[in-house]
């Protein structure tokens, strides 16, 4: 006489095997790669996260034609510099096919005067006010040189800069359209 295996035993055995396979796939299903993808022939992609990332090659943005190609919500952008001191800091010449305009002094564009932009730096030693001469608009304030070990600050004030708690030269950058 043949022995029959109970359907309950078959179902139980099958269920245990399925659970074992599921646990094995869960535990062993993801193993972090030992090389950058795929197979070490491509650099790891830039990703989201709070850590700064760098890329050796060029970065091409907005090939899909979105309305905004690049938005920097916080911080500053440096072109040719790793330590931008302004919202946009360019180390080198700037080429533009259109006009370059500012809201300073009621709004001025380079092409308005038909000439060029003339900028001068007016400085003083120590605390006080540095004012731009008549006809010039203050476009920046700061300290001459690198005195990061000293405490001090300057800020726009009228058509010049107010400098406090600093013993070095404080300057105002003053510009006009020629």
Buried (B, 14 or more C-beta within 10 A) or exposed (E): EEEEEEEEEEEEEEEEEEEEEEEEEEEEEEEEEEEEEEEEEEEEEEEEEEEEEEEEEEEEEEEEEEEEEEEEEEEEEBEEEEEBEEEEBEEEEEEEEEEEEBEBBEEBEBEEEEEEBEEEEBBBEEBBBBBBEEEBBBBBBBBEEEEEEEEBEBEBBEBBBBBEEBEBBBBBBBBBBE
